[in-house]
Amino acid sequence: MSGESGSTYLSAIETAETYFPEQKRLVQRLFYANEAFHSMCEDLAAAAQALAHVERLPETVREARRLEYAGLVDALLKEMGEAIAQSKIVVLRRSTQTGPKPL
C-alpha cells in the first residue's frame, strides 16, 4: 500500500470518527470489516472536503455546489448512522429442538 493510499484511508476514517465520536470504535471496526461502510467513509471524506472548499469555486456555481455537497454529506451520514445502528443488533436464534436438552 502506498503512502498516499494509506493517508486517504486515514483521512476517510478520521472524517467518519469526527461525525460519530461516540461510536469511534464501531466506526473503526466497520471501516475495516465492511466494504460498503468503508466506501461510505471515503465518499463522506470527499464530500466534506469539497464542502469545506466550496468558497474557492466561481461565484456562479458556488451556492449550487454548496447545496449539492451538503446534501451528499447529509445523505451519507444518514446511511452510515443506519449501518452503525444495524451493526449493534444481535440476532438471538432459538434452537430448532423443543423441550429439555437430552442428557
C-alpha positions in Angstrom: 0.0 0.0 0.0 1.5 3.4 -1.0 1.7 6.2 1.5 -0.8 8.2 -0.5 -3.4 5.4 -0.3 -2.7 5.0 3.4 -3.3 8.7 4.1 -6.5 8.5 2.1 -7.8 5.7 4.4 -6.7 7.6 7.5 -8.4 10.7 6.3 -11.6 8.8 5.5 -11.7 7.1 8.9 -10.8 10.3 10.7 -13.6 12.1 8.9 -16.1 9.4 9.9 -14.9 9.4 13.5 -15.4 13.2 13.6 -19.1 12.8 12.7 -19.6 9.8 15.0 -17.3 10.5 18.0 -19.4 8.4 20.4 -19.1 5.4 18.0 -15.4 5.7 17.3 -14.5 2.0 17.9 -17.5 0.8 16.0 -16.7 3.1 13.1 -13.2 1.7 13.1 -14.4 -1.9 13.1 -16.9 -1.3 10.3 -14.4 0.6 8.3 -12.0 -2.3 8.1 -14.6 -5.1 8.0 -17.4 -3.8 5.8 -16.6 -2.8 2.3 -19.8 -0.8 1.8 -19.2 1.2 5.0 -15.6 1.7 4.0 -16.8 3.2 0.7 -19.3 5.4 2.5 -16.4 6.8 4.7 -14.3 7.6 1.6 -17.3 9.3 -0.1 -18.0 11.2 3.1 -14.4 12.5 3.3 -14.5 13.6 -0.3 -17.9 15.3 0.1 -16.9 17.0 3.3 -13.6 18.2 1.8 -15.5 19.6 -1.3 -17.9 21.3 1.0 -15.1 22.8 3.0 -13.5 24.3 -0.1 -16.7 25.4 -1.9 -15.7 29.1 -1.4 -12.9 28.5 -3.9 -15.4 27.9 -6.7 -16.6 30.6 -9.1 -19.5 32.6 -7.6 -21.8 31.5 -10.4 -21.8 27.9 -9.2 -20.8 28.2 -5.6 -24.3 28.1 -4.0 -25.5 25.2 -6.1 -22.4 23.2 -5.3 -22.7 24.1 -1.6 -26.2 22.6 -1.6 -25.1 19.6 -3.6 -22.2 18.8 -1.3 -24.2 19.4 1.9 -26.9 17.1 0.6 -24.3 14.4 -0.1 -22.9 14.8 3.4 -26.3 14.6 5.0 -27.3 11.5 2.9 -24.1 9.7 3.7 -24.3 10.5 7.4 -27.9 9.1 7.5 -26.8 5.9 5.7 -23.8 5.5 7.9 -25.8 6.0 11.0 -28.2 3.3 9.9 -25.3 0.9 9.2 -23.9 1.6 12.7 -27.3 1.0 14.3 -27.7 -2.2 12.3 -24.3 -3.5 13.4 -25.4 -3.2 17.0 -28.3 -5.6 16.5 -27.6 -9.0 18.0 -29.7 -11.8 16.5 -30.7 -14.5 19.0 -31.7 -17.7 17.4 -33.9 -20.3 19.1 -32.9 -23.9 19.0 -34.9 -25.9 16.5 -35.2 -28.6 19.2 -38.1 -28.1 21.6 -38.2 -29.3 25.1 -35.4 -30.0 27.5 -32.0 -30.9 26.1 -31.1 -34.6 26.4 -28.5 -35.6 29.0 
